[in-house]
Amino acid sequence: MKKFIDIDFGSTRYDELVQLRYKILLEPLGLKFLDSFRDKESSYLHLGCVEGLDDKLVGGLVLAPVNDEEVRMMQVAVDTRYQGEGIGRDLVRYAEKRAKDSGFSKIVMHAMLSVVNFYEKIGYTQEGDIFEENGITFVKMVKNI
C-alpha cells in the first residue's frame, strides 16, 4: 500500500530522497549531486511516496517556491523497479494538492523532452521554446492549480 508523505529537510528520509534522485536522475547523465545544493533545499518542500510494511521510499520530488503564486516542481524521481505503476502520476497529484494547500496557484517545471508526454497527459502545457541546461534539453511546462 503506497502513501504520500512530507519529508523533513536534513532527516534520514531526506538523505534517502537525495540518493533516489541521484540514482534515477543524475547518475545516468553522468552528473553529481553537489552538497552545495543541500543548502538551497532547506526552504523547499520535499515529498515522497513510501510503500510496503517497511515504508520503503519508492518516489519523491521537490517543490521550490518561485514567488507568492508559483512553485517549481523539480527532481521528480520514481525507483525504476516501481515505474509504470502510476506512482509518478499520483506523486505529482499529491504535490499539486500540497502546493495549493500552501497557497500557490501555479506549478512550473523544466521537463526533459522524454517526459513531456507524461506531463501533458496530466494537464501540464508547454510554455516557450526548448532550451538547454548543462547539456540537457528541457521545455518549460506549467499548470494552474
NULOKE-738470 format. One line per field, with one value per atom (N, C-alpha, C, O): residue number from 1; residue in one letter; atom name; x, y, z. Coordinates in steps of 0.02 Angstrom, whole numbers, plus 50000, padded with zeros to 5 digits. Each point is the difference from the previous one (the first is absolute). Last residue first. Layout:
N
i: [NUM;...]
aa: [a;...]
at: [CA;...]
c1: [X;...]
c2: [Y;...]
c3: [Z;...]
***
This chain:
145
i: [145;145;145;145;144;144;144;144;143;143;143;143;142;142;142;142;141;141;141;141;140;140;140;140;139;139;139;139;138;138;138;138;137;137;137;137;136;136;136;136;135;135;135;135;134;134;134;134;133;133;133;133;132;132;132;132;131;131;131;131;130;130;130;130;129;129;129;129;128;128;128;128;127;127;127;127;126;126;126;126;125;125;125;125;124;124;124;124;123;123;123;123;122;122;122;122;121;121;121;121;120;120;120;120;119;119;119;119;118;118;118;118;117;117;117;117;116;116;116;116;115;115;115;115;114;114;114;114;113;113;113;113;112;112;112;112;111;111;111;111;110;110;110;110;109;109;109;109;108;108;108;108;107;107;107;107;106;106;106;106;105;105;105;105;104;104;104;104;103;103;103;103;102;102;102;102;101;101;101;101;100;100;100;100;99;99;99;99;98;98;98;98;97;97;97;97;96;96;96;96;95;95;95;95;94;94;94;94;93;93;93;93;92;92;92;92;91;91;91;91;90;90;90;90;89;89;89;89;88;88;88;88;87;87;87;87;86;86;86;86;85;85;85;85;84;84;84;84;83;83;83;83;82;82;82;82;81;81;81;81;80;80;80;80;79;79;79;79;78;78;78;78;77;77;77;77;76;76;76;76;75;75;75;75;74;74;74;74;73;73;73;73;72;72;72;72;71;71;71;71;70;70;70;70;69;69;69;69;68;68;68;68;67;67;67;67;66;66;66;66;65;65;65;65;64;64;64;64;63;63;63;63;62;62;62;62;61;61;61;61;60;60;60;60;59;59;59;59;58;58;58;58;57;57;57;57;56;56;56;56;55;55;55;55;54;54;54;54;53;53;53;53;52;52;52;52;51;51;51;51;50;50;50;50;49;49;49;49;48;48;48;48;47;47;47;47;46;46;46;46;45;45;45;45;44;44;44;44;43;43;43;43;42;42;42;42;41;41;41;41;40;40;40;40;39;39;39;39;38;38;38;38;37;37;37;37;36;36;36;36;35;35;35;35;34;34;34;34;33;33;33;33;32;32;32;32;31;31;31;31;30;30;30;30;29;29;29;29;28;28;28;28;27;27;27;27;26;26;26;26;25;25;25;25;24;24;24;24;23;23;23;23;22;22;22;22;21;21;21;21;20;20;20;20;19;19;19;19;18;18;18;18;17;17;17;17;16;16;16;16;15;15;15;15;14;14;14;14;13;13;13;13;12;12;12;12;11;11;11;11;10;10;10;10;9;9;9;9;8;8;8;8;7;7;7;7;6;6;6;6;5;5;5;5;4;4;4;4;3;3;3;3;2;2;2;2;1;1;1;1]
aa: [i;i;i;i;n;n;n;n;k;k;k;k;v;v;v;v;m;m;m;m;k;k;k;k;v;v;v;v;f;f;f;f;t;t;t;t;i;i;i;i;g;g;g;g;n;n;n;n;e;e;e;e;e;e;e;e;f;f;f;f;i;i;i;i;d;d;d;d;g;g;g;g;e;e;e;e;q;q;q;q;t;t;t;t;y;y;y;y;g;g;g;g;i;i;i;i;k;k;k;k;e;e;e;e;y;y;y;y;f;f;f;f;n;n;n;n;v;v;v;v;v;v;v;v;s;s;s;s;l;l;l;l;m;m;m;m;a;a;a;a;h;h;h;h;m;m;m;m;v;v;v;v;i;i;i;i;k;k;k;k;s;s;s;s;f;f;f;f;g;g;g;g;s;s;s;s;d;d;d;d;k;k;k;k;a;a;a;a;r;r;r;r;k;k;k;k;e;e;e;e;a;a;a;a;y;y;y;y;r;r;r;r;v;v;v;v;l;l;l;l;d;d;d;d;r;r;r;r;g;g;g;g;i;i;i;i;g;g;g;g;e;e;e;e;g;g;g;g;q;q;q;q;y;y;y;y;r;r;r;r;t;t;t;t;d;d;d;d;v;v;v;v;a;a;a;a;v;v;v;v;q;q;q;q;m;m;m;m;m;m;m;m;r;r;r;r;v;v;v;v;e;e;e;e;e;e;e;e;d;d;d;d;n;n;n;n;v;v;v;v;p;p;p;p;a;a;a;a;l;l;l;l;v;v;v;v;l;l;l;l;g;g;g;g;g;g;g;g;v;v;v;v;l;l;l;l;k;k;k;k;d;d;d;d;d;d;d;d;l;l;l;l;g;g;g;g;e;e;e;e;v;v;v;v;c;c;c;c;g;g;g;g;l;l;l;l;h;h;h;h;l;l;l;l;y;y;y;y;s;s;s;s;s;s;s;s;e;e;e;e;k;k;k;k;d;d;d;d;r;r;r;r;f;f;f;f;s;s;s;s;d;d;d;d;l;l;l;l;f;f;f;f;k;k;k;k;l;l;l;l;g;g;g;g;l;l;l;l;p;p;p;p;e;e;e;e;l;l;l;l;l;l;l;l;i;i;i;i;k;k;k;k;y;y;y;y;r;r;r;r;l;l;l;l;q;q;q;q;v;v;v;v;l;l;l;l;e;e;e;e;d;d;d;d;y;y;y;y;r;r;r;r;t;t;t;t;s;s;s;s;g;g;g;g;f;f;f;f;d;d;d;d;i;i;i;i;d;d;d;d;i;i;i;i;f;f;f;f;k;k;k;k;k;k;k;k;m;m;m;m]
at: [N;CA;C;O;N;CA;C;O;N;CA;C;O;N;CA;C;O;N;CA;C;O;N;CA;C;O;N;CA;C;O;N;CA;C;O;N;CA;C;O;N;CA;C;O;N;CA;C;O;N;CA;C;O;N;CA;C;O;N;CA;C;O;N;CA;C;O;N;CA;C;O;N;CA;C;O;N;CA;C;O;N;CA;C;O;N;CA;C;O;N;CA;C;O;N;CA;C;O;N;CA;C;O;N;CA;C;O;N;CA;C;O;N;CA;C;O;N;CA;C;O;N;CA;C;O;N;CA;C;O;N;CA;C;O;N;CA;C;O;N;CA;C;O;N;CA;C;O;N;CA;C;O;N;CA;C;O;N;CA;C;O;N;CA;C;O;N;CA;C;O;N;CA;C;O;N;CA;C;O;N;CA;C;O;N;CA;C;O;N;CA;C;O;N;CA;C;O;N;CA;C;O;N;CA;C;O;N;CA;C;O;N;CA;C;O;N;CA;C;O;N;CA;C;O;N;CA;C;O;N;CA;C;O;N;CA;C;O;N;CA;C;O;N;CA;C;O;N;CA;C;O;N;CA;C;O;N;CA;C;O;N;CA;C;O;N;CA;C;O;N;CA;C;O;N;CA;C;O;N;CA;C;O;N;CA;C;O;N;CA;C;O;N;CA;C;O;N;CA;C;O;N;CA;C;O;N;CA;C;O;N;CA;C;O;N;CA;C;O;N;CA;C;O;N;CA;C;O;N;CA;C;O;N;CA;C;O;N;CA;C;O;N;CA;C;O;N;CA;C;O;N;CA;C;O;N;CA;C;O;N;CA;C;O;N;CA;C;O;N;CA;C;O;N;CA;C;O;N;CA;C;O;N;CA;C;O;N;CA;C;O;N;CA;C;O;N;CA;C;O;N;CA;C;O;N;CA;C;O;N;CA;C;O;N;CA;C;O;N;CA;C;O;N;CA;C;O;N;CA;C;O;N;CA;C;O;N;CA;C;O;N;CA;C;O;N;CA;C;O;N;CA;C;O;N;CA;C;O;N;CA;C;O;N;CA;C;O;N;CA;C;O;N;CA;C;O;N;CA;C;O;N;CA;C;O;N;CA;C;O;N;CA;C;O;N;CA;C;O;N;CA;C;O;N;CA;C;O;N;CA;C;O;N;CA;C;O;N;CA;C;O;N;CA;C;O;N;CA;C;O;N;CA;C;O;N;CA;C;O;N;CA;C;O;N;CA;C;O;N;CA;C;O;N;CA;C;O;N;CA;C;O;N;CA;C;O;N;CA;C;O;N;CA;C;O;N;CA;C;O;N;CA;C;O;N;CA;C;O;N;CA;C;O;N;CA;C;O;N;CA;C;O;N;CA;C;O;N;CA;C;O;N;CA;C;O;N;CA;C;O;N;CA;C;O;N;CA;C;O;N;CA;C;O;N;CA;C;O;N;CA;C;O;N;CA;C;O;N;CA;C;O]
c1: [49838;49971;49947;49970;50177;49966;49964;49970;50256;49932;49972;50031;50198;49963;49931;49972;50303;49930;49966;50032;50207;49963;49928;49969;50246;49947;49966;49990;50270;49939;49948;50015;50243;49948;49935;49977;50299;49937;49946;49997;50234;50002;49937;49998;50023;50051;49999;50010;49799;50030;50048;49979;49854;50049;50030;50013;49735;50064;50046;49978;49769;50045;50066;50022;49767;50040;50039;50011;49746;50065;50036;49972;49852;50003;50069;50050;49766;50065;49995;49950;49887;50008;50070;50030;49817;50051;50006;49988;49864;49976;50052;49982;50035;49971;49990;49997;50094;49943;49967;49941;50261;49943;49937;49945;50261;49972;49940;49953;50162;49974;49966;49944;50175;49936;49966;49940;50280;49950;49931;49950;50275;49943;49944;49951;50263;49976;49939;49966;50157;49955;49970;49944;50119;50039;49951;49943;49993;49993;50046;50004;49953;50040;50000;50032;49773;50055;50039;49977;49804;50043;50055;50017;49722;50061;50037;49970;49833;50029;50063;50041;49826;49948;50027;49961;50095;50024;49943;49955;50040;49984;50024;49991;50013;50050;49991;50039;49824;49989;50048;49985;50049;49938;49985;49982;50197;50016;49940;50006;49966;50041;50017;50000;49885;49957;50039;49975;50144;49954;49955;49988;50155;50038;49955;50007;49902;50010;50037;49983;49995;49934;50005;49970;50219;49990;49933;49995;50050;50046;49992;49999;49886;49969;50043;49974;50113;49938;49969;49981;50205;50019;49939;50000;49965;50027;50019;49985;49925;49959;50027;49968;50132;49947;49956;49956;50251;49946;49941;49952;50289;49975;49946;50002;50136;49930;49971;49942;50289;49961;49926;49959;50202;49988;49958;49963;50014;50045;49982;49942;50003;49968;50050;50028;49965;50035;49959;49974;50047;49950;50033;50023;50065;50030;49948;50004;49893;50065;50015;49972;49835;50007;50065;50012;49902;50033;50007;50028;49791;50047;50030;49965;49884;50029;50047;50038;49845;49950;50027;49964;50169;49940;49949;49960;50283;49972;49937;49989;50157;50028;49980;50042;49986;49963;50038;50060;49956;50039;49960;49984;49995;49964;50038;50012;50045;50013;49957;49992;50001;50011;50010;49995;49980;50003;50010;50014;49958;49996;50004;49990;50028;50001;49994;50008;50053;49992;50006;50053;49860;50057;49984;49946;49940;49997;50061;50032;49903;50060;50002;50050;49774;50001;50059;49996;49918;50016;50001;49994;50053;49959;50023;50059;49953;50028;49951;49940;50127;49952;50034;50054;49988;50019;49941;49946;50155;49945;50023;50043;50043;50022;49945;49975;50066;49955;50022;50002;50163;49956;49955;50014;50171;49934;49950;49944;50283;49973;49931;49960;50197;49939;49968;49947;50264;49944;49935;49947;50253;49987;49939;49958;50126;49963;49981;49944;50198;49928;49959;49946;50290;49979;49925;49968;50148;49977;49977;49960;50028;50047;49971;49941;50030;49960;50049;50036;50017;50009;49948;49977;50032;50003;50006;49982;49987;50069;50008;50054;49742;50024;50072;50028;49851;49998;50026;50021;49968;50051;49996;50053;49777;50066;50052;50034;49728;50004;50070;50012;49931;49953;50013;49995;50139;50001;49958;50020;49980;50065;49999;50020;49792;50004;50065;50001;49974;49954;50004;50004;50117;50030;49956;50026;49890;50058;50032;50016;49814;49973;50056;49997;50061;49976;49974;50013;50047;50060;49982;50031;49795;50025;50062;50006;49912;49956;50020;49998;50107;50024;49959;50028;49976;49984;50031;50026;49976;50053;49988;50045;49744;50067;50050;49991;49768;50035;50071;50037;49732;50066;50036;50006;49726;50046;50065;49998;49827;50023;50039;50027;49795;50039;50015;49956;49991;49975;50049;50059;49866;50041;49968;49938;50060;49958;50044;50042]
c2: [51274;49952;50033;49968;50049;50037;49950;49952;50009;49979;50045;50010;49953;50035;49969;49969;50003;49978;50032;50013;50005;50023;49976;50006;49864;50047;50020;49959;49927;50007;50042;50034;49822;50039;49997;49947;50038;49962;50046;50059;50009;49950;49957;49953;50231;49949;49943;49942;50192;50016;49943;49942;50165;49954;50026;50059;49966;50030;49947;49944;50115;49949;50034;50044;50118;49958;49948;50006;50101;50023;49948;49948;49952;50073;50020;49982;49788;50028;50075;50027;49822;50024;50029;50027;49785;50051;50021;49959;49862;50068;50056;50058;49690;50019;50075;50028;49870;49957;50019;49985;50121;50024;49959;50028;49905;50059;50029;50025;49788;49982;50060;49994;50044;49966;49980;50007;50084;50050;49968;50026;49873;49995;50050;50003;49978;49931;49993;49948;50259;49985;49930;49988;50145;49972;49978;49981;50219;49928;49979;50033;50168;49990;49924;49963;50195;49952;50003;50026;50087;50005;49947;49979;50088;49961;50008;49997;50154;49977;49959;50018;50090;49991;49972;49986;50018;50012;49987;49960;50009;50066;50016;50055;49738;50047;50070;50045;49770;50010;50050;50032;49904;50040;50015;50056;49801;50068;50045;50057;49715;50032;50072;50045;49825;50013;50037;50048;49879;50054;50018;50060;49756;50062;50060;50054;49731;50017;50067;50042;49870;50023;50020;50050;49853;50067;50028;50059;49720;50043;50073;50046;49785;50012;50047;50040;49893;50039;50018;50057;49800;50067;50045;50057;49714;50036;50071;50046;49766;50059;50041;50048;49754;49981;50059;49993;50004;49970;49979;49972;50038;50042;49962;49939;49981;50018;50044;50021;49901;49939;50014;49953;50225;49964;49937;49981;50237;49942;49959;49987;50270;49938;49943;49993;50301;49936;49943;50004;50281;49948;49933;49990;50254;49936;49947;49966;50274;49979;49929;49975;50247;49928;49976;50012;50241;49961;49927;49987;50227;49955;49958;49980;50271;49943;49959;50027;50173;49961;49936;49951;50211;49986;49956;49967;49999;50062;49982;49941;49888;50048;50070;50045;49703;50061;50046;50010;49720;50059;50063;50011;49701;50061;50060;50006;49716;50061;50056;50007;49700;50061;50058;49993;49707;50064;50057;49990;49713;50058;50063;50000;49782;49978;50058;49991;49928;50059;49977;49976;49871;50011;50060;50004;49882;50068;50018;50051;49731;50035;50073;50034;49816;49999;50040;50028;50042;49938;50009;50055;50158;49942;49941;49995;50300;49940;49943;50010;50250;49945;49940;49980;50306;49933;49953;50014;50267;49953;49932;49993;50271;49935;49950;49992;50291;49947;49935;49996;50225;49967;49949;49978;50159;50033;49968;50025;49894;50003;50032;49984;49981;49960;50005;49972;50131;50032;49965;50031;49875;50064;50034;50028;49773;49988;50065;50007;49983;50000;49994;50029;49951;50070;50006;50049;49742;50017;50073;50017;49840;50040;50019;50019;49780;50040;50037;49970;49948;49988;50041;50052;49833;50060;49980;49944;49921;50013;50061;50029;49861;50055;50018;50046;49785;49980;50054;49984;50068;49950;49978;49995;50154;50030;49949;50013;49929;50059;50022;50019;49784;50000;50057;49990;49984;49936;50003;49975;50213;49991;49938;50004;50035;50050;49992;50004;49863;49979;50047;49978;50080;49942;49975;49983;50191;50024;49943;50007;49936;50034;50027;49994;49911;49947;50031;49974;50173;49970;49944;49993;50102;50048;49972;50005;49875;49990;50048;49982;50042;49939;49987;49979;50275;49937;49941;50007;50230;49980;49934;49976;50150;50014;49979;50014;49870;50055;50007;49951;49954;49978;50061;50051;49855;50056;49976;49961;49868;50031;50064;50009;49775;50059;50039;50009;49715;50061;50056;49988;49735;50060;50057;50005;49713;50060;50062;50010]
c3: [49465;50047;50043;50043;49705;50052;50045;49976;49872;50013;50055;50052;49758;50053;50008;49955;49930;50002;50059;50052;49780;50058;49994;49947;49951;49981;50065;50045;49879;50040;49964;49950;50026;49967;50041;50019;50047;49999;49970;50016;50035;49947;49995;49961;50196;50016;49948;50018;49927;50065;50016;50003;49778;50025;50066;50007;49847;50019;50029;50016;49837;50028;50016;49962;50035;49956;50039;50060;50026;49976;49958;49982;50166;49996;49976;50032;49996;49985;49993;49976;50184;49931;49992;50047;50121;49993;49927;49955;50139;50000;49995;50005;49987;50065;50006;50055;49747;50016;50067;50010;49920;49961;50016;50003;50091;50033;49962;50030;49877;50066;50033;50025;49774;49988;50066;50006;50001;49982;49992;50025;50024;50046;49985;50037;49841;50006;50044;49997;49973;49944;50005;49977;50244;49946;49945;50015;50153;49987;49943;49949;50242;49941;49989;50037;50093;50002;49936;49949;50222;49941;50007;50055;50055;50003;49934;49947;50201;49937;50015;50042;50127;49950;49934;49954;50337;49932;49951;50013;50233;49975;49929;49976;50167;50024;49970;50013;49922;50072;50030;50050;49726;50006;50073;50017;49940;49976;50008;50023;50025;50052;49980;50042;49800;50058;50054;50029;49783;49981;50059;50012;50015;50000;49982;50029;49954;50071;50005;50041;49745;50025;50074;50021;49883;49973;50024;50017;50037;50038;49976;50041;49843;50065;50044;50038;49751;49990;50068;50011;49993;49978;49993;50024;50023;50058;49981;50038;49821;50017;50058;50021;49868;50047;50020;50043;49819;49963;50043;49974;50140;49945;49962;49994;50193;50013;49944;50005;50008;50013;50009;49998;49975;49937;50010;49956;50202;49996;49938;49987;50015;50023;49989;49946;50062;49991;50028;50056;49886;50008;49983;49943;50074;50020;50016;50051;49950;49976;50023;50049;49929;50015;49968;49941;50144;49948;50024;50054;49995;50031;49944;49953;50077;49964;50043;50041;50039;49963;49968;49993;50137;50041;49964;50034;49879;50026;50039;50015;49929;49953;50022;50003;50133;49987;49951;50007;50002;50019;49983;49942;50093;49981;50027;50060;49878;50038;49972;49939;50073;49961;50047;50061;49917;50035;49952;49941;50109;49957;50041;50060;50036;49931;49950;49940;50334;49957;49927;49979;50232;49955;49955;49971;50235;49975;49957;50010;50090;50024;49976;50009;49928;50074;50027;50055;49700;50035;50075;50027;49818;49986;50043;50017;49929;50032;49991;49990;49906;49998;50032;49978;50045;49982;49997;50025;49985;50004;49977;49956;50131;49975;50011;50056;49928;50024;49966;49938;50118;49952;50035;50056;50038;50001;49951;49993;50030;50069;50003;50045;49760;50009;50069;50011;49915;49966;50016;50000;50082;50034;49968;50036;49864;50062;50035;50025;49780;49985;50064;50006;49997;50001;49982;50019;49971;50067;50004;50043;49729;50038;50067;50005;49807;50045;50044;50040;49700;50072;50038;49977;49757;50043;50073;50019;49769;50019;50044;50003;49914;49958;50016;49971;50152;49929;49952;49944;50293;49983;49926;49968;50126;49987;49975;49951;50103;49956;49981;49943;50201;49944;49950;49940;50261;49964;49936;49948;50202;49968;49955;49941;50191;49947;49962;49938;50252;49947;49941;49943;50250;49967;49942;49947;50188;49962;49961;49941;50209;49941;49956;49939;50267;49955;49935;49946;50226;49970;49952;49947;50177;49950;49965;49939;50242;49942;49944;49942;50265;49968;49937;49949;50118;50034;49962;49945;49985;50046;50036;50035;49875;49976;50053;50059;49924;50033;49972;49994;49886;50025;50028;49967;49975;49999;50032;50048;49825;50062;49985;49945;49957;49982;50064;50042;49891;50032;49985;49987;49934;49996;50038;50004;50012;50000;50000;50044]
***
